[in-house]
Structure formats: C-alpha cells, structure tokens
C-alpha cells in the first residue's frame, strides 16, 4: 500500500486534533499566511477608574498555547497572502496621493503631477527582446573573442534577455557600486529638482519652501539585466502640503523641465579605491516623464497606483536579479540558483565589501540584492498617508482598538514562526479560498 506524503499525513493529524477548529480560525485570521509569527502572552483591559478587568486574553487557552499573527512579508515569493495585503496598502497609499482620501484632500488630483521613470546607466551590451537583438554587419568580436552583435529575435521569456553579450566586458563593478549609491543619487536628484524650480522663478532654494512643497512616492524595480529602475509619482503642493495650493507659476511643465534637467545633471562620486579608482555615478540616459492629467490625456491614476503596488511585492529572485535571503559566505554565492551574470554581480559585491574604503556601504550584507540598500518604496512625509495609519485603520475596522478611559496591559514574547508541512498545506488552501472569494465578489460587483 502506497504511503501518503509527509505533508498529507501531517495535515490529517492536525485536522483530527480537538483544537483544530480554533487553529483554523487563527489561520483564517492571518489570511493563510505562509510563515506566521508565533506569540505567547496575554492582554488585560482595565477600567482606568475602578481597576475592573473588562477583557482578558491569554494564549494559554489557544492551541499549542500560542497565537499566530501575519509575517507581513511584502514578497510574493515568500508569503503570497501577506504580499497581497501589502500590495493593497501600497495601492491605497499611492492612490491617496493622486486622488485624495485617507485624510488627503481630493484637490490634489488637480495639482501638477508627474509619473517619472529614472533608469540605471548602461554597464555593457545585453541581449534584448522585441526586435532583432543587436544586429551587426561586420561580425566583429570583443577582446575576449565574443561576438559584438546578436541577430536573434528573443522572446520576452528567453533566459538570454538581460544577459551580457560578453560577461567579461560587462562592468559588474560599476553596476554594484551604482546600486549601492542609488538612494543617495535619488536624494541628490530631489534636491536638484527643488533647486531648479527655485532658480527658474528667481528664488534662492532656501526660500522655495515658502512658496511650494515637492511631494513624492517612489518604488524601485529590478529589470531583467538585474539593474534597478525607479518609478515615482511627483506632485507640487503649496507650502503647507496637500491642504495648500501651489503658486500659479508652479506648473506641470515647469516641474517636468526641472526633473529632466536634474536627471541629466546630478551625480554621486564613489570613495577613491586603488582597486577600482573613483567613479562618477549618474542616472541612465532613458528618462520618462509623463504628466498625470484629470482630463484623461495622461496615464490613468488608478493604473499608476496599481503599477506601483505590483512592484513592491516582487522580490529580487522573481526577476532573476538576486535572492530574497542574505548570503553569508562565498560558497553561498557559488551555490545560489542564479544566472552567471547575477552570480558575477554577487561576487563583485563580496570582493568590494572586503575593501576598507567601501566598508560603510555594507556590500557583503547586501550581496543578495546586488548592492542595492534602499527601501523598495519610499515617500516624502506630506505625500499621503502611511503604512502604519493604514494598518491602524484596518485594526480599528476589525475591532482591535483601545477604548478611551481604559488601560491595556500587554505581555508578549516571540516563541517561533512558520508551519509544519501539513499546516503549510492547509494554510495555502485557506489563502487560495480567500483569493477566490475576493475574485468572485469583485466580479459580482462589476456585473
């Protein structure tokens, strides 16, 4: 008789446990989280005046004496359930800055707004999809004996797309150091945009805040060539933020000119190294600036919000541009399931991270992301709401909120994480059911 797989046997064991109904309630409450955090502890709610106990919760009454809560990992490859929740929060965060809502006035939809894409520079010739890859008539070769062209028509899913024509010619060192300084390059870019806005109307930069405020939300996206691009929504407000109108001279055209000029001009210099010299790092030549308009002539605001939300859930491994977990040794790089191109970038991170002049960049700690150290999504303070506010609003919606004139005492500690094989199987089924129910409800609402 054929024996059932371990996960199936474990799932049957869990389902036969007397505490299974309550355990399933916890799994459902986490949305089928793939790697829940296990907590042990208690919460006591007291009347502040009388000291009377109004509510008492203790995990000693729970299955295994623990409570399961969401891992909140944004990566779909790690936890599909939590990544969907994170994508939804990101959608509302970005959309609120475009159309209002979440304590942001609806008037922001009429402000000067741009959707901007900044790219990484070229570090060497790569294979491209679409039209014929890189046709060359003379059939020349590089110094390493590799052809300088490629006449193939690559399909988008072709694993060659994004890979260098010659691995030895590609500037992996420059690529890694550009990633390590990308956040600083963005900061310099924002400063220069403000400077150019001020100078275009005869103001010194220090006085610009008296007239308008630059607000933005940006997301980093790994391309097939394993280089990060930045997509950003940029908006002009008055000096007091979203509640204030910008001056009449603060137009989308003026902002677009400032963005293009700053993208061409700003640079960051790396620390000088005897091994690689000193590099001047810039944005790539491809800069896309699109006005967002309320009359329908520009990109749709909801589509932009959905576009940004989609990319925050992607890990580096989903585009083949790295790993979603850290590497700790050179051997980890050798055994990583990545392309030769990405492996060479990881090795460059590790080597550069061992040099004294690059120690502040912590390149070895960020080898798995190819040196990129920035957050996937960042925003200026006044752009819109925050993740914390959205989570608090959701907690309030389901009744997890402190009551006025009450005191809550909490004692919690971490006791583990994850599922057994059978638990993972059941949680995946719960997550699929929740997703299916949402799709059915959405279709019913659209019909």
C-alpha positions as CSV (number, residue, x, y, z in Angstrom):
1,X,0.0,0.0,0.0
2,X,1.4,3.4,-1.0
3,X,2.2,5.7,1.9
4,X,0.8,9.2,1.8
5,X,3.3,12.1,1.5
6,X,4.5,13.6,4.8
7,X,2.5,16.8,4.3
8,X,-0.7,14.9,3.8
9,X,-0.2,12.8,6.8
10,X,0.6,15.8,8.9
11,X,-2.5,17.6,7.6
12,X,-4.6,14.7,8.7
13,X,-3.1,14.7,12.1
14,X,-3.8,18.4,12.5
15,X,-7.4,18.0,11.3
16,X,-8.0,15.2,13.9
17,X,-6.8,17.4,16.8
18,X,-9.7,18.6,19.0
19,X,-8.3,22.1,18.8
20,X,-8.4,22.1,15.0
21,X,-11.4,24.4,14.7
22,X,-9.7,27.2,16.7
23,X,-6.4,26.6,15.0
24,X,-8.2,27.0,11.6
25,X,-9.8,30.3,12.9
26,X,-6.3,31.6,13.6
27,X,-5.0,30.6,10.2
28,X,-8.0,32.2,8.5
29,X,-7.5,35.4,10.6
30,X,-3.9,35.6,9.2
31,X,-5.3,35.2,5.6
32,X,-3.5,31.9,5.2
33,X,-0.1,33.5,6.0
34,X,2.7,31.2,4.8
35,X,5.1,32.0,7.6
36,X,3.1,33.2,10.6
37,X,4.8,34.5,13.8
38,X,4.0,32.6,16.9
39,X,3.5,34.7,20.1
40,X,2.9,33.8,23.7
41,X,1.4,36.1,26.2
42,X,-1.6,38.0,27.4
43,X,-3.6,41.2,27.2
44,X,-5.7,42.6,30.0
45,X,-8.0,45.6,29.6
46,X,-8.9,47.5,32.8
47,X,-11.2,50.3,33.6
48,X,-8.9,53.2,34.4
49,X,-11.1,54.5,37.2
50,X,-12.2,51.4,39.1
51,X,-9.5,48.9,38.0
52,X,-12.1,46.4,37.0
53,X,-11.0,43.8,34.5
54,X,-13.1,44.4,31.3
55,X,-11.4,42.0,29.0
56,X,-8.7,39.3,29.4
57,X,-7.0,37.3,26.7
58,X,-4.3,34.7,27.3
59,X,-2.7,32.3,24.8
60,X,-2.8,29.5,27.4
61,X,-6.3,28.9,26.1
62,X,-5.1,28.6,22.5
63,X,-3.9,25.5,20.6
64,X,-0.2,25.0,21.5
65,X,-0.6,28.0,23.9
66,X,0.3,30.4,21.1
67,X,-1.2,33.0,18.9
68,X,-0.4,33.2,15.2
69,X,-0.1,36.6,13.5
70,X,0.9,37.6,10.0
71,X,4.5,37.7,9.0
72,X,3.8,40.9,6.9
73,X,6.5,39.9,4.3
74,X,5.9,42.0,1.2
75,X,7.5,39.4,-1.2
76,X,5.0,37.2,-3.1
77,X,7.7,34.5,-3.3
78,X,7.9,34.3,0.5
79,X,4.2,34.8,1.5
80,X,1.5,35.3,-1.2
81,X,-1.1,36.2,1.4
82,X,0.8,38.9,3.2
83,X,2.2,40.3,-0.1
84,X,-1.4,40.8,-1.4
85,X,-2.2,42.8,1.8
86,X,1.0,44.8,1.4
87,X,0.2,45.5,-2.3
88,X,-3.3,46.7,-1.3
89,X,-1.9,49.0,1.3
90,X,0.6,50.4,-1.2
91,X,-2.2,50.9,-3.8
92,X,-4.2,53.0,-1.3
93,X,-1.1,54.9,-0.2
94,X,-0.1,55.9,-3.7
95,X,-3.7,56.5,-4.9
96,X,-4.4,58.8,-1.9
97,X,-1.6,61.0,-3.0
98,X,-3.0,61.1,-6.6
99,X,-6.8,61.4,-6.0
100,X,-7.2,62.2,-2.3
101,X,-8.7,60.1,0.5
102,X,-7.1,58.8,3.7
103,X,-7.0,62.4,5.2
104,X,-5.6,63.7,1.9
105,X,-7.9,66.4,0.2
106,X,-9.4,65.5,-3.2
107,X,-7.9,68.7,-4.5
108,X,-4.6,67.0,-5.0
109,X,-5.9,65.5,-8.2
110,X,-5.8,68.9,-9.8
111,X,-2.2,69.7,-8.8
112,X,0.8,69.4,-11.1
113,X,1.7,65.7,-11.0
114,X,4.2,63.6,-13.0
115,X,4.9,59.9,-13.3
116,X,8.7,59.7,-13.7
117,X,10.9,56.7,-14.6
118,X,14.6,57.0,-13.9
119,X,16.9,54.2,-15.2
120,X,20.3,52.9,-14.5
121,X,23.0,53.7,-17.0
122,X,24.4,51.1,-19.3
123,X,27.2,48.9,-17.9
124,X,27.6,46.9,-21.1
125,X,25.8,45.4,-24.1
126,X,23.0,42.9,-23.2
127,X,20.6,40.7,-25.1
128,X,17.2,42.4,-25.8
129,X,13.8,41.1,-26.7
130,X,11.4,42.6,-29.2
131,X,13.1,43.5,-32.5
132,X,16.3,41.9,-33.7
133,X,18.6,41.8,-30.7
134,X,21.8,43.6,-31.7
135,X,22.5,43.2,-35.4
136,X,26.0,43.9,-36.6
137,X,27.0,43.5,-40.2
138,X,30.8,43.2,-39.7
139,X,30.6,40.2,-37.4
140,X,33.3,41.7,-35.1
141,X,34.3,40.3,-31.8
142,X,35.4,41.8,-28.5
143,X,38.8,41.4,-26.9
144,X,37.5,38.2,-25.3
145,X,36.5,36.7,-28.6
146,X,32.8,37.1,-28.1
147,X,30.6,38.4,-31.0
148,X,29.7,42.1,-30.7
149,X,26.3,41.5,-32.1
150,X,23.3,39.1,-31.9
151,X,20.8,38.8,-34.8
152,X,18.3,36.7,-32.9
153,X,14.7,37.6,-32.2
154,X,14.4,36.8,-28.5
155,X,11.0,36.1,-26.9
156,X,10.3,38.0,-23.7
157,X,10.7,34.8,-21.7
158,X,14.0,33.9,-23.3
159,X,16.6,33.4,-20.5
160,X,19.2,35.2,-22.6
161,X,17.2,38.5,-22.3
162,X,19.1,40.8,-20.0
163,X,22.3,38.8,-20.0
164,X,25.5,40.4,-21.2
165,X,26.8,39.6,-24.7
166,X,30.2,39.2,-23.0
167,X,30.3,38.6,-19.3
168,X,34.0,39.7,-19.2
169,X,33.3,43.0,-20.9
170,X,30.4,44.0,-18.7
171,X,31.1,46.5,-15.9
172,X,29.9,44.5,-12.9
173,X,31.9,46.7,-10.5
174,X,30.2,49.8,-11.7
175,X,26.8,48.1,-11.6
176,X,27.2,47.1,-8.0
177,X,28.6,50.5,-6.9
178,X,25.7,52.3,-8.7
179,X,23.2,50.1,-6.8
180,X,25.0,50.9,-3.5
181,X,24.7,54.7,-4.2
182,X,21.3,54.7,-5.9
183,X,19.5,56.0,-2.8
184,X,22.0,58.9,-2.5
185,X,21.6,59.6,-6.2
186,X,17.8,59.9,-5.6
187,X,18.3,62.3,-2.7
188,X,20.6,64.4,-4.9
189,X,18.0,64.3,-7.6
190,X,15.2,65.6,-5.4
191,X,17.5,68.4,-4.0
192,X,18.4,69.4,-7.6
193,X,14.7,69.4,-8.7
194,X,14.0,71.8,-5.9
195,X,17.0,74.0,-6.7
196,X,15.9,74.2,-10.4
197,X,12.3,75.0,-9.5
198,X,13.6,77.9,-7.3
199,X,16.1,79.3,-9.8
200,X,13.6,79.2,-12.7
201,X,11.5,81.8,-10.9
202,X,14.3,83.8,-9.4
203,X,14.2,82.3,-5.9
204,X,17.0,81.0,-3.8
205,X,16.5,77.4,-2.8
206,X,16.1,78.2,0.9
207,X,13.0,80.3,0.1
208,X,11.3,77.7,-2.1
209,X,9.5,76.2,0.9
210,X,7.7,79.5,1.5
211,X,6.0,79.0,-1.9
212,X,5.6,75.3,-2.6
213,X,6.4,71.8,-1.5
214,X,7.6,68.9,-3.6
215,X,5.9,65.6,-2.6
216,X,6.7,62.2,-4.0
217,X,6.4,58.4,-3.7
218,X,8.9,56.2,-5.4
219,X,9.3,52.4,-6.0
220,X,12.4,50.5,-7.1
221,X,12.1,47.8,-9.7
222,X,14.7,45.3,-10.8
223,X,15.0,44.9,-14.6
224,X,15.9,41.7,-16.4
225,X,19.5,43.0,-16.6
226,X,19.5,43.0,-12.8
227,X,19.7,46.8,-12.6
228,X,17.2,48.9,-10.5
229,X,15.0,51.4,-12.2
230,X,13.0,54.0,-10.2
231,X,9.3,54.8,-10.8
232,X,8.0,57.8,-9.0
233,X,4.9,60.0,-8.6
234,X,5.9,63.6,-8.0
235,X,3.4,66.3,-7.0
236,X,3.6,70.0,-6.4
237,X,1.7,71.4,-3.3
238,X,1.6,74.7,-1.6
239,X,3.9,75.5,1.3
240,X,1.6,73.7,3.8
241,X,1.4,70.5,1.9
242,X,-1.7,68.7,0.5
243,X,-4.1,71.2,2.1
244,X,-2.5,74.2,0.3
245,X,-2.5,75.2,-3.4
246,X,0.8,75.8,-5.2
247,X,1.5,79.2,-6.7
248,X,0.3,79.8,-10.3
249,X,3.8,79.5,-11.6
250,X,4.2,76.0,-10.2
251,X,3.1,74.1,-13.3
252,X,3.5,70.6,-14.5
253,X,5.6,71.9,-17.4
254,X,8.0,73.7,-15.1
255,X,8.2,70.6,-12.9
256,X,8.9,68.4,-15.9
257,X,11.7,70.6,-17.1
258,X,13.3,70.6,-13.6
259,X,13.0,66.8,-13.5
260,X,14.6,66.3,-16.9
261,X,17.4,68.7,-16.1
262,X,18.1,67.2,-12.7
263,X,18.2,63.7,-14.1
264,X,20.9,64.7,-16.6
265,X,23.0,66.7,-14.2
266,X,23.2,65.0,-10.7
267,X,26.0,62.6,-9.9
268,X,27.5,60.9,-6.9
269,X,31.2,60.1,-6.6
270,X,32.4,56.9,-5.0
271,X,35.2,56.8,-2.5
272,X,38.5,56.5,-4.3
273,X,39.9,53.0,-4.3
274,X,43.2,51.7,-5.6
275,X,41.3,48.7,-6.9
276,X,38.7,50.5,-9.0
277,X,39.6,54.1,-8.9
278,X,36.9,56.8,-8.4
279,X,33.6,56.5,-10.3
280,X,31.1,59.3,-11.1
281,X,27.6,57.7,-11.0
282,X,24.7,59.1,-12.8
283,X,21.2,58.2,-14.0
284,X,20.8,56.5,-17.3
285,X,20.1,58.4,-20.5
286,X,16.5,57.0,-20.7
287,X,14.3,59.3,-18.6
288,X,10.5,59.0,-19.0
289,X,8.4,62.0,-17.7
290,X,4.6,61.8,-18.1
291,X,2.1,64.4,-16.8
292,X,-0.8,62.9,-14.9
293,X,-3.9,64.7,-16.0
294,X,-7.5,64.7,-14.8
295,X,-8.9,65.1,-18.3
296,X,-7.8,61.6,-19.3
297,X,-4.9,62.6,-21.6
298,X,-2.3,61.2,-19.3
299,X,-1.8,57.8,-17.6
300,X,-4.8,56.7,-15.5
301,X,-4.3,57.5,-11.8
302,X,-5.6,54.1,-10.7
303,X,-3.4,52.3,-13.2
304,X,-0.3,54.2,-11.8
305,X,-1.2,53.2,-8.3
306,X,-1.8,49.6,-9.3
307,X,1.5,49.6,-11.3
308,X,3.5,50.8,-8.2
309,X,1.7,48.3,-5.9
310,X,2.6,45.4,-8.2
311,X,6.3,46.0,-7.9
312,X,6.5,46.3,-4.1
313,X,5.6,42.6,-3.8
314,X,8.3,41.4,-6.2
315,X,11.5,40.1,-4.7
316,X,14.8,40.2,-6.5
317,X,14.6,36.4,-7.2
318,X,11.4,36.8,-9.2
319,X,13.2,38.7,-12.0
320,X,16.3,36.6,-11.6
321,X,18.1,39.6,-10.2
322,X,19.3,38.2,-6.9
323,X,18.0,36.4,-3.8
324,X,15.3,37.1,-1.2
325,X,17.6,36.0,1.6
326,X,21.1,37.0,2.7
327,X,24.2,35.1,1.8
328,X,26.9,34.7,4.5
329,X,29.8,33.0,2.7
330,X,31.5,32.9,-0.7
331,X,30.2,29.3,-1.1
332,X,26.6,30.6,-0.8
333,X,27.2,32.6,-3.9
334,X,28.6,29.6,-5.8
335,X,25.5,27.5,-5.0
336,X,22.9,30.3,-5.5
337,X,20.3,29.4,-8.2
338,X,21.1,32.5,-10.3
339,X,22.5,33.2,-13.8
340,X,26.2,33.7,-14.4
341,X,25.6,37.4,-14.8
342,X,23.9,37.7,-11.4
343,X,26.5,35.4,-9.7
344,X,29.3,37.7,-11.1
345,X,27.5,40.7,-9.6
346,X,27.2,39.0,-6.3
347,X,30.9,38.1,-6.3
348,X,31.7,41.7,-7.1
349,X,29.7,42.7,-4.1
350,X,31.6,40.3,-1.9
351,X,35.0,41.4,-3.2
352,X,34.3,45.1,-2.9
353,X,32.7,44.6,0.5
354,X,36.1,43.4,1.8
355,X,37.8,46.7,0.9
356,X,38.2,49.2,3.7
357,X,37.1,52.2,1.6
358,X,33.7,50.5,0.9
359,X,33.0,49.3,4.4
360,X,30.3,51.9,5.0
361,X,28.3,50.5,2.1
362,X,28.0,47.1,3.8
363,X,28.2,45.4,0.4
364,X,28.6,41.9,1.8
365,X,25.4,42.3,3.9
366,X,23.6,43.3,0.7
367,X,25.1,40.8,-1.7
368,X,21.8,39.1,-2.2
369,X,20.3,42.4,-3.6
370,X,23.4,43.1,-5.7
371,X,24.4,46.0,-3.5
372,X,21.1,47.9,-3.5
373,X,20.4,49.0,0.0
374,X,17.4,51.2,-0.4
375,X,13.8,50.5,0.6
376,X,11.6,49.2,-2.3
377,X,9.1,52.1,-1.6
378,X,9.8,55.4,0.0
379,X,7.8,58.6,0.1
380,X,8.0,62.2,1.3
381,X,6.3,62.9,4.6
382,X,3.5,65.0,3.1
383,X,2.7,62.9,0.0
384,X,-0.1,60.9,1.6
385,X,-0.9,58.5,4.4
386,X,1.4,55.9,5.9
387,X,1.5,52.1,6.2
388,X,1.1,52.5,10.0
389,X,-2.0,54.5,9.6
390,X,-3.5,52.1,7.1
391,X,-2.8,49.2,9.4
392,X,-4.3,51.0,12.4
393,X,-7.4,51.8,10.3
394,X,-7.7,48.1,9.4
395,X,-7.2,47.1,13.1
396,X,-10.0,49.5,14.1
397,X,-12.2,48.1,11.4
398,X,-12.0,44.6,12.9
399,X,-12.3,45.8,16.4
400,X,-8.7,45.7,17.6
401,X,-8.6,49.2,19.1
402,X,-8.0,50.6,22.6
403,X,-11.1,52.0,24.3
404,X,-11.0,55.6,25.8
405,X,-10.7,55.7,29.6
406,X,-9.4,52.1,29.6
407,X,-5.9,50.8,30.3
408,X,-4.4,47.9,28.4
409,X,-1.6,45.8,29.8
410,X,0.3,43.6,27.3
411,X,2.9,40.9,27.9
412,X,4.1,39.1,24.7
413,X,7.1,37.2,23.6
414,X,8.2,35.5,20.4
415,X,8.1,31.7,20.5
416,X,8.6,30.6,16.9
417,X,7.4,31.0,13.3
418,X,6.3,29.1,10.3
419,X,4.1,25.9,9.8
420,X,4.6,22.2,9.9
421,X,4.3,20.6,6.5
422,X,0.7,19.8,7.0
423,X,0.0,23.2,8.4
424,X,1.6,24.8,5.4
425,X,-0.7,22.7,3.1
426,X,-3.8,23.8,5.0
427,X,-2.7,27.5,5.1
428,X,-2.1,27.5,1.4
429,X,-5.7,26.2,0.8
430,X,-7.1,28.9,3.1
431,X,-5.2,31.6,1.2
432,X,-6.5,30.2,-2.1
433,X,-10.1,30.2,-0.9
434,X,-9.8,33.8,0.3
435,X,-8.4,34.9,-3.0
436,X,-11.1,33.0,-4.9
437,X,-13.8,34.5,-2.8
438,X,-12.5,38.0,-3.4
439,X,-12.4,37.5,-7.1
440,X,-16.0,36.2,-7.1
441,X,-17.1,39.2,-5.0
442,X,-15.3,41.6,-7.4
443,X,-16.9,40.0,-10.4
444,X,-20.3,40.1,-8.8
445,X,-19.8,43.8,-8.1
446,X,-18.8,44.6,-11.6
447,X,-21.7,42.7,-13.2
